[in-house]
Amino acid sequence: MTSPAPKRRGARKKRSSSLKSSVSPIALMPAPYELICCARLDFWCFVELVFHVLHPGNQLVFAEYLEVLAWLLMSTANRKKRRIIVNMPPRHLKSMMVSVLYVAWRLGCDPTAKFICASYGDDLAHHLSELTRRLMLSSIYRRIFPGTRLDKKAVDYIRTTEGGYRYATAVGSDITGFGADEIILDDLLQPDKAASESAKERVRSWVQSSVMTRFNDPNNGVLIVVEHRLAPDDLSATLEVTGLYFTLKLPLIAEEPEHFVHQGRTVMRRKPGDVLNPARMNEEQAAELQKTLARHIYLSQYQQRPEAGGSGMLQANKIPRYNLACPPEFDFKIHSWDIGATISGNASVCTKWGVRRDPDGRWVAYLVDVLRLKVELPDVEAAIKAQDKIDKPALIILDERGVGLGLYQRLWRAGYEHVTGSTATKQAMETQDSKGVHPSLSKVERFGQAVLVISDGRIFIPAQAPWLEIFLYEVAAFPNIAEKDQVDSMTQFVANFERAIKLALQNISRGR
């Protein structure tokens, strides 16, 4: 990454120490040649110089997090980071910084660069594109980047004379024919769709089937996701759990210490309770906002910590937590497998449990891992054997109904005598209502039995884990959710807690 000019660094350090005045001094002076040159190399300098073009009469109010975001975006230009998620509260300039200013800066630095920028609808996509076009046609932009000129200025398609472009589109649109060096996904889901499984799946499916295929160079393409959080299983959560993305997650009010360092210099530091931008919203205003918003809206959109709503059968935030990084010592482990048979169908899920006695002598269980595999049945069998070899569980609970029956029989014949079926749970009971729907009452009954065990304080889940948000979403939303595989895996064990413990102890006594 190119280091900014020393003079700007000194000036910025001085400004940062007196943020209460907050207005950028660079924006208040004519742009001398040195600053013009600096803006070509340094995105943050560029932001300070051109912000007034899109906000006439308003000056940029400096906040440290904006510099953190600028540094992060610059790291994509030199490909130090190619997969980025930015989660920030509404009205804190995230779309302006990423979808407008950054794109314009990159096309100035490289007029051959190709962008695809998507939003939830045409109106937002066109608005962000129009702002980019207006900036690139401004006199200050032409001074900074005299070599970047536009030969196509359509509202959804801005193209330079060198062949670079910014193509704006919406979720679900056909983007065949357009390739990209960088793709920006900015608010692909509307807040009122956060509870819609079909809307979230539509976004996930479109990203996987259409967006991810549009990179000109898949090994060098950049993907930036910009959104405030909406649900535990929104696009940010789905991508973050892959471990491939750098996530900048900035709540309105800091909940833990935050410390960002770039090139040996502290760019931003917050302690719990500090607001993100005091000049934009101070602590009193943030507290008032929290009072006026529904809890789930405030926690998701402003704190970037979505809580599932769901059916109310089980409040996920009531389940006791523990530190997965420092787990207690377990007496034995139990694996519970819910079986799927195909790549395109339901996932096969294994919940792993560590079991020990609590100070009162009761058996309690800790959820230590969740595996979700979309593979065919032979690969599920291989995974069960591999995980058995790793953890050596005292008991493997297997859903032997349906596609799992043959798998259960093969494991037994192969000598896996510590495998037991899930038939202690009642066989599915089917009734038919006036609409001809056949609900499976056994899953709901089994979930209800599991709730009793959880309410008794005998089940613990991690305070933090990469898979936790999506797991909790299923738990809290059950049964009003399409995918119930993680819940089924959990309740196979938890709803039959005493029986499972007894079988595990019997296996241990036999030398397992």
C-alpha angles and dihedrals in degrees: 000000000000114000116234120245114282093238092059092048092055092047092048093051090053092049093048091058091059103038095152090082084049101174113123109246091206090064091054096059134063112267108255122200092262092058092045089055091045092053090058090059104030121054094200091055088050091053092052093049100047104032093097091060091070095033107043112197093013126096125210110265106219120231126168094235090063090060090049089053091047091052091049093051092049088055089063092054091064091036095242084132122026103169116052135168119194116194115181137145121273119275095023097115098257094133092042092051098044110027098035116020098033094047091049092048093049092049087050092051092043116016089188093062116117123214135187111195119188134186135173094269143013094253095059093040092052093045093055091045092051091052090052091049092049091052094048091052093051123109094239091053091051089051091052096042109022091163095061114084131164123234096172121042105173115150092249100029123051113178132182126219087249093060099258118130151175111226115192121205143155135237111287095019121134108251095175110141096033122097125188142203090198129022123197120196107194118184099331093176128055115228093240089059095054092104095046112103091193092052093050092046090049089057094045092047094048092050093049099041101036114013099046091053095058101076114119088210111021091193093055105028122120124224120191121184116197121186147116110248118265108169140005089252100041122129093276092055093045092053098037095059090061089072091226098104134079105222124205103195113179119175121202089245117032112242096185135017114290123198124174120186126185123185091344095309125109106239098177138004127180132175124206110289096028115128120230098241114010092187090057099038123002127204094268092051091047090052090050091049091053090054094051098048130072110259096245092049094050094046094047106037099031105026096033088228107112119197119204117244104199136143099319093238089119129012103218093203089063094063110105115251136213137186108267090195090061106029122177121255110274128214092211143335135243128202121204117195127195106192130227120177108201141048093235097043134064118326124252106239131196120190112196120210133193113207129202141144119267123222089274091056095252121137111247131179133217123205104229103170145359121209120194116189128179099195139122122272098264089054091049089055090050090049092051090052093045094050090045089055092049100047103020092214118201089225137023114198111202130188096233095177117106115346092005095065097081091043091052091051094049093051091051092050089049090059101262094140093161090069115104132182127243095234092116081086112080117265112258113283114212126201129172123225127197092278094054095248117150109206118192104235094185093071092053092046092049090049089052090053090050091051089059091055092046091048088054089063096246098121125068129188129192121272087223134013134146091245098040102096096055091043092053091046091058092046094049096041096046126155094013094069135088099224113056100159096114091046091049091051091050097046093047085070106026097045089053096037101143094044092049092050091049093051092047091052091049090053091050091051088054091056102266 
